[in-house]
Every structure is written in structure tokens, then in C-alpha cells.
């Protein structure tokens, strides 16, 4: 499983900031079979990732 593209964008919105996270996952061989599981796992961790980014932005 590889993620050739991915990252996040920060954009002002009202009095806050909008965080947009994006990833492109590519499965190779058996990775094609587990790609849906990897995507589900990434979505589950998205809230924690967002909180980490928010804390870093607010600290700077």
C-alpha cells in the first residue's frame, strides 16, 4: 500500500480555519485487497490528526 499523493490544506473560514485532508491510496498485489481496510482506518484516525494540526496551528 502506498500513498503517492496526500496532505492537507488550511484555509481561513469565518473566525476559524478549515482543514481539508486528502490522500490517494494505491494498492499493489495483496494491497489491492486491503485498500478498503486502510481507507477505513485512515478515516478513523482523521479526527485525531485534525486535532493535532489544530493544536500546532494555534501554538504558532
Secondary structure, 3 states (H helix, E strand, C coil): CEEEEEEEEEEEECCEEEEEEEEEEECCCCHHHHHHHHHHHHHHCHHHHHHHHHHHHHHC
